[in-house]
Each structure stands twice: as C-alpha cells, then as structure tokens.
Amino acid sequence: MGSKLSGKDLIKLGFPQTNAINIALGQISRYRKRDKKEHILQEAKQVLLFPEQYKGHGTWGKVAEGLIKPVEVRMQQLRSQRVPFEIFGENEIDELAKRQLYDALKLPISVKGALLPDAHAGYGLPIGAVLATDNSVIPYAVGVDIGCRMSLSVYDLPASYLKGRSFQLRNILRDNTAFGLYETHKQRSDAEVLSHSAFQEVPLLKSLRDKAYKQLGSSGGGNHFVEFGIVDLLVDRADWQLRKGTYLAVLSHSGSRGLGANIAKHYTYLAQKQCPLPKQVQQFAWLDLDTHDGQEYWLAMNLAGEYAKACHDDIHRRLGKALGKRAMLTIENHHNFAWKEVVDGKECIVHRKGATPAGEGVLGIIPGSMTAPGYIVEGKGNPLSLQSASHGAGRARSRGACKDSISRSAMFADLEANDVELIGGSVDEAPMAYKDITKVIQLQDELVSVLGTFTPKIVRMDK
C-alpha cells in the first residue's frame, strides 16, 4: 500500500465511482493529510457503511452527504424579472450600487430586497443593502467582516467630564485599544465564545482559534474606530438607568477580525464551486441551508458574530476599568450578518450587508463621521425595508478618490474646527469622505425614531 491515499484506495473500500470520491479526497487533503493512510481508510470505511452517523461531522460530513444525497451542481440562471424591492433616498445612491442590487433581485433564490440611503457600491451585494432569500445564504451578501457591529457604552458622568481631561482620555484610548493586522493586547483576555465546541469540531475553525484568541479585543483597519464622545439622551425610558441629559460615552465599531475574513473566503470558494452563475453575478453564489456546507457556514457565521460581540465587550471592559466606571447604558447591533426572519408570511434568510436591524422596538446606533453625530435609534419594524435601517452615513467618495483629493492638512483642519482629536486615521476616512448623516437619517424617518445622539470628541483608528 502506497503512502498517499488515492481514489483507487477508496474504490477498493467499496466507494461508488461518483463525485463522492472527489469530495472524500478533497476533505482528506484539506484536513487529514498528516494522518496515517491506514487510519484514514479505517474511518472512510465506517463512513461508507454508516453515512447517516457522520452527517454534520467536521471532516466526514460532506463525504456522508455525497453518499446519501449528493449536492446537485448545475448552472444557475437569473430570473427575467426582479423580485419586489424598495429604495430609500434614491437620489443619494450611486448607480453602480443600484445595479448591484438589481442583479441580486434576479437570483432564483431571492424573495425581496431593499437599499438604504447610505448605500454605495461594494463587492457582491452593495453596502447598505438588504436581501431576503429562500433557505439559502450568500457569503458575499453577508460580507467579509462577518458580524461587524456597533457598541455604545454610556457612563453616569456629565459631558463636562471631558474638559481638561483630553490628555488622560487620549492615553486611555492608546493604552487600551489595539488596531490593524498586527497590533494585539499584551495582556490577553479570554471569552466564553473561544470555548465553543465548533472550534474543536470544524477543522477550519480549529485552525483559526489561536488567531481569534490573539486578536480578541482588537479592532480592524479601515473605518473601524473606538471613540470617546458625548451622548445626548433625548428621551426618558423606563428600561434605561439614565435620564434625559448629556453624558460621557464610548462608541466602538469593528467586527470578527481574521476569523470572519477567513470564514468568508473559505465558504465563498465552496459556494462558487457548488453554485455556478453567469460571470457578472458569480459573487452571489449561495449555499443551500439543507446542505452540509450551508449548515457549516451558518454555524461559522454565528460563531463569528458571537466573537465580534466578545471583542467589543473586551474593548469596553478595558476602557471602563481604566475610567473606573461601569456603563449604565449599553446599545449595540450587528451588521454584515444574516438572520432567519419572517418576510411576508414566509421564513427567509435576511442578509444585511452594512444595514442595521430595525425591527419594532429594536435599539441601534447609526454613526456619522469623525465630525458628525451618530444617532441612537429605535426601529419601527417597517416591512418595506425588511425591518432595516442604514448602518452609517455611507461613503460619498471612494477610498481612492479620497487619497487623490483630500490632504492630511485639510482633514486635520476640519477635525480642529469641530474640536475633535484623532489618534491614527488616514485621509480615506476623512469626514468629507462621507454623506451628510443628518440627511441620511431624515430619509429613513419611516424606518427609525431618534432617541439620542453621540458626538465624537477623541477618536482612535488604525494608522
């Protein structure tokens, strides 16, 4: 017996001469290539004899599926007509973003869609888009930064606390946050999510756990930030421990780091292998949730969402400890995620790529820019937007256009004029890169009610 396992070895075991052999060889090559051939063949024999027992197994589940009910791979065709959709703030949205949504609305799995006033072109589904599908999940309609989220902590400290303490607060931000690809905390934290069984049972996730542990409590590059600022609560609510008024607060924006990016890359590759589409829409390849890969992606996506929350919890714990204060009010929400929700009486998969959940009574935070306020909002549950709202102001200029047209001196002059201090940052995140958040909020007054504002004062971003 040779040292390298081949298709002939599997045929000798009794494997049918179908795609099940290719699937088995692919799984073994990806996840078990360091194991002894004899041991692998013993396991493969058990899978062949008892495939039902291996459904959902991290390594052998896909092989078992190939033996029981193989995934049908066939060229998918677009519908001739779009499914129903609504666009909010159409005049504020570039044509490419609209065309990207229109393509998604013709997918055979699509049920309904929406575009929000912060929308702009992205890869796959545009940022600021919502898409409901039938029992299928599109990795690139979720996005690369899975579970990217906003988190706001409000402290029982008056807004005047900022006066005379900017040096101290700047140092607290520098010492207790970490940004970008390589910066991590010297003193590591742990989180319950890192003990999730999926980190042991799913080979891809197992390979990513160490990176997730190292990056816990850190923030990404690009538009991710942690800010000290002033919250103005405009209402009194029985479920809030703070009354109307102005308070010191911390707002953070980041996602699932390397964990989410690798999950997105891996399952997009699998989706595009299983779901061939015309070239112009191949980024919309989906995974059927009744398949092994679909179920595994759903598990991994939800894990990435839990991990993103754990990162924010760690950021806010560190900052609260440095302040010597406990948050009296926390408001947080995901975007770049998919949920199982009822749409027009039918359970669907609702993708929100750069969109905030805005079900009736659901709280969220929609940021502006470094010099513009963010808004604390309560959803109205509007079905036309699939119970969604914008996730920010949205870009008015691409990153490349910002680098070509905005100087660092112009950016810092704008920051100074608005009494905002910046640590790190780059011109592609300059305030003038973004749409007018006031107008964006006005364009969705049928989607959310405004309960308060957050005004940034000391901002930390990646260098």
C-alpha positions in Angstrom: 0.0 0.0 0.0 1.5 3.4 -1.0 1.8 6.2 1.5 -0.5 8.6 -0.4 -4.2 7.8 -0.4 -5.8 7.7 -3.9 -9.2 7.3 -5.5 -8.3 3.6 -6.2 -8.0 3.0 -2.5 -11.5 4.3 -1.9 -12.9 2.3 -4.8 -11.4 -0.8 -3.2 -13.2 0.0 0.0 -16.5 0.0 -1.9 -17.0 3.7 -2.6 -19.2 4.3 -5.6 -17.4 5.7 -8.6 -19.2 9.1 -8.3 -18.3 12.6 -7.1 -18.2 11.1 -3.6 -14.7 10.0 -4.2 -13.6 13.5 -5.3 -15.3 15.0 -2.2 -13.6 12.5 0.1 -10.1 13.1 -1.5 -10.7 16.9 -1.2 -11.7 16.7 2.5 -8.8 14.3 3.3 -6.3 16.5 1.5 -7.6 19.6 3.3 -8.0 18.3 6.8 -6.3 14.9 7.3 -3.2 14.9 5.1 -0.9 14.4 8.2 -2.7 11.3 9.4 -1.6 7.8 8.6 -3.2 6.3 5.5 -4.3 3.1 7.3 -6.2 5.2 9.9 -7.9 7.3 7.3 -9.1 4.2 5.4 -10.5 2.7 8.6 -12.5 5.9 9.1 -13.6 6.1 5.5 -14.9 2.5 5.7 -17.1 3.4 8.6 -18.4 6.5 6.8 -19.2 4.3 3.8 -21.0 1.7 6.0 -22.9 4.2 8.2 -23.1 7.6 6.4 -26.1 8.8 8.5 -24.0 8.7 11.6 -21.5 11.1 10.1 -23.9 13.8 8.9 -22.6 17.1 10.3 -19.2 15.7 11.1 -16.5 18.3 10.6 -14.3 16.2 8.2 -16.6 13.4 7.1 -20.0 15.2 7.0 -19.5 16.4 3.4 -18.5 12.9 2.3 -21.5 11.3 4.0 -23.7 13.9 2.2 -22.1 12.8 -1.1 -23.0 9.2 -0.3 -26.6 9.9 0.9 -27.8 12.8 -1.2 -25.2 14.5 -3.3 -25.4 18.3 -3.8 -26.6 19.0 -7.3 -24.2 21.2 -9.2 -25.8 22.9 -12.2 -25.5 26.3 -13.9 -28.0 28.7 -12.3 -29.9 31.2 -14.5 -31.2 34.6 -13.5 -34.9 35.5 -13.5 -36.0 37.8 -16.2 -37.9 40.0 -13.6 -36.7 41.4 -10.3 -38.4 40.4 -7.0 -40.1 43.3 -5.1 -37.8 45.9 -3.6 -37.7 49.4 -2.2 -35.1 52.1 -2.3 -34.8 54.8 0.4 -33.1 58.0 -0.5 -32.6 57.0 -4.2 -31.1 60.4 -5.1 -28.3 59.8 -2.6 -27.2 56.4 -4.0 -24.8 55.8 -6.9 -26.0 53.9 -10.0 -23.5 51.1 -9.6 -24.9 50.2 -6.1 -28.4 50.2 -7.6 -27.3 47.9 -10.4 -25.7 45.5 -7.9 -29.0 45.3 -6.1 -30.9 44.8 -9.3 -28.7 41.8 -10.2 -29.3 40.3 -6.8 -33.0 40.7 -7.1 -33.0 38.4 -10.2 -31.4 35.5 -8.4 -33.7 32.4 -8.3 -33.4 32.3 -4.5 -34.3 36.0 -3.9 -37.6 36.9 -2.3 -37.4 40.7 -1.5 -34.8 43.4 -1.3 -34.1 47.0 -0.1 -31.5 49.7 -0.5 -30.9 52.2 2.3 -29.8 55.9 1.9 -26.2 55.2 3.0 -25.8 52.6 0.2 -22.8 52.6 -2.1 -21.2 50.0 -4.4 -19.3 47.1 -2.8 -18.3 43.6 -3.8 -21.3 41.3 -4.2 -24.3 42.9 -2.5 -23.8 46.7 -2.2 -23.1 48.1 1.2 -26.3 49.4 2.6 -28.4 46.6 1.1 -30.8 44.1 2.5 -31.8 40.8 0.7 -34.2 38.1 1.7 -33.6 34.7 0.2 -35.3 31.3 0.3 -33.4 28.8 2.6 -30.1 29.9 1.1 -27.2 32.1 2.4 -24.9 34.1 0.2 -21.5 34.6 1.9 -20.8 37.8 -0.1 -24.2 39.2 0.8 -23.1 38.9 4.4 -19.7 40.3 3.7 -16.1 39.6 4.6 -16.2 41.3 8.1 -18.9 39.0 9.4 -20.8 40.4 12.4 -19.3 43.8 12.2 -21.0 45.8 14.9 -21.6 49.0 16.8 -21.3 49.1 20.6 -22.1 52.2 22.7 -21.4 52.4 26.5 -22.8 55.4 28.3 -21.4 56.4 31.7 -23.0 58.3 34.6 -20.5 61.1 34.0 -21.5 64.5 32.7 -20.3 65.7 29.3 -18.2 68.3 31.1 -16.0 65.4 32.4 -14.2 65.8 29.0 -13.0 69.3 29.9 -9.4 69.3 31.0 -9.1 65.5 30.7 -8.3 65.1 27.0 -4.7 64.1 27.7 -5.8 61.4 30.2 -8.5 60.1 27.9 -6.2 60.0 24.9 -3.8 57.9 26.9 -6.6 55.6 28.0 -7.5 55.0 24.3 -3.9 54.5 23.3 -3.2 52.0 26.2 -6.4 50.0 26.0 -7.2 49.6 22.3 -5.3 47.7 19.5 -5.8 48.2 15.8 -4.9 46.7 12.4 -3.5 43.5 11.3 -0.7 43.1 13.8 -1.4 45.0 16.9 -2.7 42.9 19.8 -3.0 43.3 23.5 0.0 42.4 25.7 -2.3 41.2 28.4 -4.6 38.7 26.8 -8.2 38.2 27.7 -10.4 35.1 27.4 -14.0 34.8 26.3 -16.7 32.1 26.6 -17.0 32.0 22.8 -13.5 30.7 22.4 -14.6 27.5 24.3 -17.4 26.9 21.7 -17.4 23.2 20.6 -17.2 24.4 16.9 -13.6 25.4 17.5 -12.8 21.7 18.0 -15.3 20.1 15.7 -15.0 22.1 12.5 -11.4 21.8 11.0 -11.4 25.3 9.5 -12.5 26.9 12.8 -10.0 24.8 14.7 -7.2 26.2 12.6 -8.4 29.8 13.3 -8.8 29.6 17.1 -5.3 30.7 18.0 -5.6 33.8 15.8 -9.0 34.6 17.3 -7.6 34.3 20.8 -4.7 36.6 19.9 -7.0 39.2 18.2 -9.7 39.3 20.9 -10.5 42.8 22.0 -8.7 44.4 19.0 -10.2 46.4 16.1 -9.6 46.2 12.4 -8.3 48.8 10.0 -10.3 50.9 7.5 -13.3 52.6 9.0 -13.1 50.8 12.4 -12.8 53.0 15.4 -13.1 53.5 19.2 -14.2 56.9 20.4 -14.8 58.9 23.5 -17.6 61.3 23.0 -20.8 63.0 24.3 -24.2 61.3 24.3 -27.3 63.4 24.4 -30.3 61.3 25.5 -33.4 62.9 24.2 -36.0 60.8 26.0 -36.7 59.2 29.4 -37.3 55.4 29.2 -38.2 53.1 32.0 -35.7 50.5 30.8 -32.8 53.0 30.9 -30.9 53.7 34.1 -30.1 57.2 32.9 -32.4 60.2 32.5 -32.5 62.7 29.6 -29.3 64.6 29.5 -25.7 64.7 28.3 -23.1 62.0 29.3 -19.6 60.7 28.6 -19.7 57.7 26.3 -17.6 55.3 24.3 -18.5 54.1 20.8 -16.8 51.3 19.0 -17.1 49.9 15.5 -15.3 46.7 14.3 -16.1 43.1 13.6 -14.8 39.5 13.7 -11.2 40.2 12.6 -9.2 37.4 10.9 -11.8 34.8 12.0 -14.6 36.3 9.9 -12.4 37.1 6.9 -11.2 33.5 6.7 -14.7 32.1 7.1 -15.9 34.4 4.3 -13.1 33.4 2.0 -13.4 29.6 2.6 -17.2 29.4 2.2 -17.3 31.8 -0.8 -14.9 29.4 -2.6 -17.2 26.4 -1.7 -20.3 28.4 -2.8 -18.8 29.3 -6.2 -17.9 25.6 -6.8 -21.4 24.4 -6.0 -23.4 27.2 -7.5 -22.1 28.2 -10.9 -23.6 31.5 -12.0 -23.1 33.8 -15.0 -19.8 35.7 -14.7 -21.2 39.1 -13.9 -23.1 37.7 -10.8 -20.8 34.9 -9.7 -20.1 36.8 -6.4 -23.7 36.0 -5.5 -23.0 32.2 -5.3 -25.0 30.8 -2.4 -25.1 27.8 -0.1 -28.3 25.9 0.4 -29.0 25.6 4.1 -30.1 22.0 3.6 -26.5 21.1 2.6 -23.5 20.3 4.8 -21.6 23.4 3.7 -24.7 25.6 4.2 -25.2 24.3 7.7 -21.5 24.7 8.5 -21.3 28.2 7.2 -24.4 29.1 9.2 -22.6 27.8 12.3 -19.4 29.6 11.5 -21.2 32.9 10.7 -23.0 32.8 14.0 -19.8 32.0 15.8 -18.1 34.9 14.1 -20.9 37.2 15.3 -20.5 36.0 18.9 -16.8 36.6 18.6 -17.3 40.1 17.3 -19.5 40.8 20.3 -16.9 39.4 22.6 -14.3 41.7 21.1 -16.5 44.7 21.8 -17.2 43.5 25.3 -13.5 43.3 25.9 -12.8 46.8 24.5 -15.5 48.3 26.7 -14.4 46.3 29.8 -10.8 47.6 29.4 -11.9 51.2 28.9 -14.4 51.1 31.8 -11.8 49.7 34.1 -9.3 52.5 33.1 -12.1 55.1 33.7 -13.0 53.4 37.0 -16.6 53.4 35.9 -19.3 50.9 34.9 -21.5 51.6 31.9 -25.1 52.5 32.9 -26.5 52.0 29.4 -25.3 49.8 26.5 -26.7 49.8 23.0 -25.3 47.5 20.3 -26.1 46.0 17.0 -24.7 43.8 14.2 -24.5 44.5 10.5 -22.8 42.2 7.9 -24.9 39.3 9.0 -27.8 37.0 8.1 -30.9 36.2 10.2 -33.8 33.8 9.9 -36.8 36.1 9.8 -40.4 36.0 8.5 -40.9 38.1 5.4 -44.4 38.4 4.0 -45.5 35.4 6.0 -42.6 33.1 5.0 -39.4 32.3 6.8 -36.5 33.7 4.9 -32.8 34.3 5.3 -32.4 38.1 5.6 -28.9 39.4 4.7 -28.0 42.8 6.0 -24.7 44.0 4.4 -24.0 47.3 6.0 -27.5 47.6 7.3 -28.9 47.8 10.9 -31.7 45.6 12.2 -34.7 47.9 12.8 -37.5 45.7 14.0 -40.2 47.3 16.0 -38.7 48.4 19.3 -35.2 47.2 18.4 -32.5 49.7 19.5 -29.4 50.5 17.4 -26.7 53.1 16.9 -26.0 54.7 13.4 -22.7 56.6 13.4 -21.9 59.6 11.2 -18.3 60.5 10.7 -15.5 61.8 13.0 -17.0 65.3 13.0 -20.7 64.3 12.6 -23.1 62.9 15.2 -24.2 59.3 15.4 -27.8 58.5 16.2 -29.3 56.3 18.8 -32.4 54.9 17.2 -35.4 52.6 17.8 -36.7 50.6 14.9 -40.3 50.9 13.6 -40.4 47.4 12.0 -41.2 48.7 8.5 -41.6 45.7 6.2 -40.7 47.8 3.1 -37.0 47.9 4.3 -37.2 44.3 5.7 -37.1 45.9 9.1 -33.7 47.5 8.5 -32.0 50.9 8.6 -28.7 52.3 7.4 -25.5 51.4 9.3 -23.9 54.8 9.0 -23.8 57.9 6.8 -22.3 55.9 3.8 -19.4 56.9 1.6 -19.7 59.9 -0.7 -16.2 59.3 -2.1 -14.3 56.1 -2.7 -11.1 55.5 -0.7 -9.1 56.1 -3.9 -10.9 59.4 -4.6 -10.2 60.5 -1.0 -6.4 59.8 -1.4 -6.4 61.8 -4.7 -8.4 64.8 -3.4 -8.1 65.2 0.3 -4.8 66.2 2.1 -4.0 65.3 5.7 -3.8 69.1 6.5 -7.3 69.6 5.2 -8.6 66.7 7.2 -6.9 67.9 10.4 -8.2 71.4 9.9 -11.7 70.0 9.7 -11.2 68.0 12.9 -9.8 71.0 14.7 -12.7 73.2 13.6 -15.0 70.6 15.2 -13.0 70.2 18.3 -12.2 66.5 17.6 -8.8 64.8 18.4 -7.6 61.9 16.2 -5.2 59.2 17.0 -4.1 57.4 13.8 -6.5 57.6 10.9 -6.0 58.3 7.2 -7.5 60.6 4.6 -9.7 57.8 3.2 -11.7 58.1 6.5 -11.8 61.9 6.5 -15.1 63.5 7.4 -15.6 64.7 3.9 -15.5 61.2 2.6 -19.0 60.6 4.0 -22.5 61.6 3.1 -24.5 64.1 5.3 -25.7 61.9 8.2 -28.4 64.4 9.0 -30.0 63.9 5.6 -29.4 60.1 5.7 -31.4 59.9 9.0 -34.2 62.2 7.6 -34.5 59.9 4.6 -35.4 57.0 6.9 -37.8 58.6 9.3 -40.3 55.9 8.4 -37.8 53.3 9.5 -36.5 54.5 12.8 -37.2 57.0 15.6 -34.3 59.0 17.0 -33.7 58.7 20.8 -30.4 60.4 21.2 -27.1 61.4 19.6 -23.4 60.6 20.0 -20.8 63.3 19.2 -17.2 62.1 18.8 -14.5 64.0 20.6 -11.4 61.7 20.9 -11.1 59.2 18.1 -8.7 56.3 17.7 -8.3 54.4 14.3 -5.7 52.3 12.6 -2.6 54.2 11.5 
